Amino acid sequence: MEHKNSVEFLVRGRYALFTDPLTKIGGEKFTYQVPTYQALKGIIESIYWKPTIQWYIDEVRIMNQIRTQSIGIRAPHYKDTKNDLSIYTYLKDVEYQVRAHFEWNENRPDLANDRNENKHWLIAKRMIEKGGRRDVFLGTRECQAEVEPCVFGESSSDYDNVDLSFGIMVHGITYADEAYNEETKGKMSVRLWNPVMKNGIIAFIRPEDCEIVRPIKKMTMKEFVNGVNFQSVENEEIN
């Protein structure tokens, strides 16, 4: 579904690493075949984010063939000057079309005066044109990415006539200021789901629709004070 405050963008990079957490136990990393909801949410938040809004990823379109490449990484020890040789498996030459929209963060009633939907939307679109406010990366910091505007569904994809199921994957993380029910309040939780790609497109379910949710730890919301660590959107320039 396309919302009235939807944004669409293309993100591409030489490498991507959407880490399967099961592979991190031995010190090595292996990527999922497709980006997670949380990874794409991190990208749009690097483009434009305010605590007043909460981004929701609606769909992602897989443009390039899914290919992987294993690279030897020297991982430093934290307790001494030695290091280990680990093998990280990355996705190679990735490109995705993404559609997302924002909603007001109802956990932040103290920021209600910052709820100017049109201005947030215009700034977000402008930041996509500029390539984002902060560095954009695909899963991990070493996987730098480029962002530009696009029309979702435009141009051909290697998976236009392909349907795939990817099994149980991480959907994302629910932080304290994104809680959507009593079970997720005051803590950090991880969500799991079973993504299915149809004609190259994965339609994401909303966080509250994930049936598998596991708490990680207790967490409190960060406090924002206007003029100290927060600036109202009314004082920002769209350009």
VENRA-V177962 format. One record per pair of residues at least 4 apart in sequence whose ideal C-beta (glycine too) atoms are under 6 Angstrom apart, sorted by sequence separation. I is the first residue (numbers start at 1). J is the second residue. If there is no record, write none. Layout:
{{I:J} {I:J}}
//
This chain:
{{2:6} {35:39} {45:49} {132:136} {137:141} {139:143} {174:178} {180:184} {205:209} {226:230} {231:235} {24:29} {35:40} {77:82} {138:143} {179:184} {184:189} {197:202} {224:229} {23:29} {127:133} {137:143} {179:185} {224:230} {23:30} {76:83} {137:144} {138:145} {195:202} {75:83} {137:145} {74:83} {75:84} {136:145} {19:29} {20:30} {174:184} {176:186} {44:55} {75:86} {104:115} {136:147} {20:32} {18:31} {72:85} {73:86} {175:188} {17:31} {18:32} {41:55} {73:88} {132:147} {174:189} {41:57} {131:147} {18:35} {40:57} {70:87} {71:88} {173:190} {193:210} {18:36} {70:89} {172:191} {191:210} {37:57} {129:149} {171:191} {192:212} {18:39} {68:89} {69:90} {128:149} {171:192} {171:193} {191:213} {68:91} {69:92} {168:192} {189:213} {190:214} {67:92} {168:194} {169:195} {189:215} {190:216} {180:208} {187:215} {188:216} {64:93} {166:195} {188:217} {64:94} {64:95} {165:196} {187:218} {188:219} {11:43} {63:95} {187:219} {33:66} {164:197} {174:207} {163:198} {60:96} {61:97} {60:98} {160:199} {171:210} {59:99} {160:200} {58:99} {159:200} {58:100} {57:100} {157:200} {176:219} {176:220} {177:221} {55:100} {56:101} {176:221} {55:102} {53:102} {54:103} {54:105} {97:150} {99:152} {97:152} {44:100} {51:108} {28:86} {31:89} {40:98} {27:86} {28:87} {29:88} {30:89} {31:90} {52:111} {31:91} {52:114} {53:120} {107:177} {107:179} {17:90} {15:90} {16:91} {48:123} {48:124} {16:94} {48:127} {47:127} {13:94} {47:128} {12:95} {11:96} {47:132} {46:132} {10:97} {46:134} {9:98} {46:136} {8:99} {6:99} {7:100} {43:136} {65:158} {63:157} {64:158} {6:101} {5:101} {61:157} {5:102} {62:159} {3:101} {39:139} {5:117} {126:238} {120:233} {119:233} {123:238} {5:121} {122:238} {7:124} {116:233} {7:125} {114:232} {9:128} {114:233} {18:139} {16:138} {17:139} {16:139} {17:140} {13:138} {17:143} {16:143} {15:143} {13:143} {13:145} {11:145} {12:146} {36:170} {37:171} {38:172} {37:172} {38:173} {11:147} {32:169} {9:147} {10:148} {62:200} {61:200} {9:149} {10:150} {61:201} {9:150} {8:150} {59:201} {60:202} {8:152} {59:203} {57:204} {37:204} {51:224}}
//
